C-alpha cells in the first residue's frame, strides 16, 4: 500500500478515553443526538467532545467526514493518535486515504496475504452491517464554470443494514437492484430532503429548505448486479433523479469492515535502564 504517497491529513484532538463496549457507530450517533455545538469544518482542528469529565466542552465538535469516523473510532477503542498512526500511518487519515486502505484490503472472510489493514472489504449489499465504513476516493472534477478541481472523497459510518428499494426509484438501470444504506457522517450537503429517506440535518421543503452543516444521519443508495449481488455504483441520496448516479469509474467507493483491531498502545513510559 502506497501510504507515504497520500496527502497528509488534518490534526485531531480527543479527550482521554478507555475502550468501551460500544462501537464507533454508537458513539457517532450518541454525539449527533446530544450535540449542542455541531459544526462542519477543520479550522482550527477537527474535534469531538462527548459527556466526559470536562463538562464545559461536552457535546461539542467540529468535523468533516474522515475525522468524524476517526474520532468516533478513537472514542470506542480508547485510542490515542499514536494508535491510529500505528495502524494506518497517519494521525488522521483523509477520506481518500481510507478509500485506498479499504480498496487494498482482503474481502470479508478472506485471509490477508500481506500486511494487516484492519479492514475487510464488503462486496455485496446484502452483507452490509451496522459499523461498516463507506469510503469514497478522490477524483478530478470539472466545475460548473468549466474549471477543473478535485473531489476529495468522503467517509460515512454505516448505521444499519442495507434495505432493498421496491419499487425502484430513478435513475433505474436494467439488471440492477437498489438498496438504501443508512449512514452517519459530517457533511455540508444533505443526503435527501424529503420522505422516509430524509437527512436529519435538513429542514423545510426540497425547494425551500436549509441544511445544518455538520454531523447527522441520512441515506445513500447503492446499486448491485441483480444476479451476483456485487456492488456497482451509488447515489448520494435516495432521491428520484436522472443524473445522480455515480459509476465506480467516475467516483470510486469501497465499503470496509473493521477487523482485528489492536488494543491501545501503552501510554506509560518504559522502565528506567538497569
N, C-alpha and C positions, 0 to 999 in steps of 0.2 A: 504494500500500500504506500502510495507516494505522499506520506504525511507531511514531509518537510516542504512540499511544493504548494501546499494550501495556504491561503491567506490567514494571517493572524486574526484572532477574534478579540472582542472587547473584554475588558476586565470585569469580573463579577465578585459580588460580596454575599456573604451568608452568615448569619449568626450561628454560633456553635450548636450542634445538634447531635443526638445519638441515633443509631439505627432504629427504625420503627417497623411495626407490622404492616403499616400502610405503604402502598406503592406510590410512585411519582404521580400517577394519575389522581390518586386520592388527595394528596397534598395540593395538587394543582386546583382541584375542584373546591377544596376547603378554602383556599385563598380567594378564588373567584366568588364564593358565596359570602365571604366576610370582609372583603377588601373595602376600606374606607378611602384609600387613595390608590388608584389603579391606572397608571399612565403607560403610554406606549412610547418606547424610545430607549436609548442607551446613553443619555447625557445627564450627569457626568459618568454614570456607570450603571450597569444593569444590577438590580437588586430586588429581593422579595423578603418581607418580614412577616412571619406568622405570629400567633399569640404566644410569644416566648417571654423570657424574663423581663426584657426591656419593653414595658407597656407603652412607653411614649412613641414607639415606632411600629406597634403591632398592626398587622393587616395593611401594610403599605408596600408599594412596589412600582418599579419602572422596568419594563421588559420588552423584548421582541421574541420572535418565535423560538430561536435556538436556545437562548439563555433562559427562557421560561421553562423549557424542558430540563435544561442542565440544573437549574436551581431547585426544581421540584425533585429531581433525582437525588441531589445532594441532601435535601431535607429527609427524604425517605431512607436513605442509606447511611446517614450520618457522615457523609463525605465532606472533605475539605477540597480546596482547589488542587492540592497535591495528588489527591486520589483521581480526579478527572484527568490530570496531566499524565499520571502513571498509566492510565488505561488508553488514552487517545492522543497524547502528545500535545494537548492544548489545555489551558486552564478553562476556556470556554469556547468549545468548537462552534464554528459557524454552521448554518443550515447546509451549505454546500459540502462542508467537511463531513457532517453527519451522513449526508447522502452517499458520499464516497465510501465511508466506512460500511454502511449497510449494503451498498452495492457489491462490495468485495467480501461480504460475509457469506458463510455457507447457508444453504436452505434449512428451514426448520426440519429437524430430525437428522441432518447430515453431520458427519464428523469433520471438524476443521482440518484442513490439510497443512496449515502452517501456523502462523501466529493467531492468538485469540483476539477477536474483535469485540467480544462481549455483546454481539448481536447475532440473531439468526434471521434470515430473510424469509418473509411471508410472501408466497406467490399466488395464493388463491383467496378470493374474498371470503369464502365460507370458513376459512381458517383464522380470520382476523379476530383478535381478542382485546378486551379491555387491557390497557397498559402497553399495547404496541405503539410504535412511533412511526408517523407518516413523514418522510423526508423528501423534499423537492430540491433538485440540483440547480445550480446557477446556469443560465443560458444567455446568449446575446439576444437583444430585442431591438425592434425598430419602434421608436416613439411616435406618437400621433403627428408630431411636427416634422417627421422624416429623419430626425437624428437617430443615431444608434446609442445603445446603452447596454446594461447588463441587468437581468433579473437575478437577484442574489440568492434565490431559493427560499425555502420556508420549512419550518418544523412544527408539527402538531402532535399532541398526545391523544391517542385514540381512547375513548372512554366507554366503549361498549361494542358489541358485536355488529357486524355489517347486516343491514336489513334490505332484502331484495325489494326493489321498487316495482310495484304492479298496480295499475298499468304503467308502462314506461313513460317517461317524460322526455320531451325534446331537449337535446338532439338524440334521436333514436337511430341505431345502426343495425342492419341485418346481421344475424349471427352473434349477437351480444346480449348479455344481461346487465342490468344496472343495480347498484347497491348504494344505499345511503349509509355513510360511516360517521357516527357521532364523534366529535373531536373537541378538545380544549386547546386553545392557543392564545398568543398575544399578537394582535394584528391591527392594522388601520383600515382594513377592507372587510366588510361583513360577508359571512357565509350564509347568504339567504336573507330575504327581507319580509317574508310573509309565510303563512301556513304552518304546517306541522314541522317544517324544517327551518324555521326562522332562527336567525342568530340572536343570542341572548343580549347582545350589545346594541341591537338595532331597535329604534322606536319610531312609531309613525307608520306611514304607508310607503310602499316602494317608490312612488313618485314624489313623495314629500315626507321624508324621514331623516333621521340623524343616526350616525354611527358613533358610539362611545369607544374611542380607541383604547386598546389595552387588552387585558386578559378576559376571556369569556369562552362561551361554548357555541357550537354550530354544527353543521353537517357539510361534508364533501361527498361527491358522488364518484364512485369508481365503476369502470366497465370491465367485464370479463368475457372471454370467449365462451359461447354457450355450451360447447362440448367439453373442453378441457377445464374450464373454470379459471384459467390463468388470467391474472390481472392485465388489463390493457391500459387505456388512458383514463383521464379523470376530468371532472369539472370542479371549480372552486366552491360551488354551492349546488343544492338540488333545486334549481330554478329552470323553468322552461326557457329555451333559447335555441337559436340556430347556429351560434358561433362560439359557444362557451367550452367546447371540448378541446382538451389538450392531449395530443398523441404523445406516446412515450419519447418519440424523437424530437418533438417540439419543446416539451417541458418534462424531462425525465423525473420519475419519482420511484421511491422504494419504501416498502413497509418493513420495519425491523422489529424483532422481539428481543428484549434484553435477556441475556443468558450468562450464567456462570460469573455473576458479578462478584468481585473480590471483597473481602472485609476491608474496612477503612485501615489505612496505614497508621502505624503507631505515631502518636504525637509527642511521646516522652523523649527526652534527649537520651543518647546512648550512654552507657555507664562510663565512668572515667577510666582512663587507661590504668593497667595494673602498676 
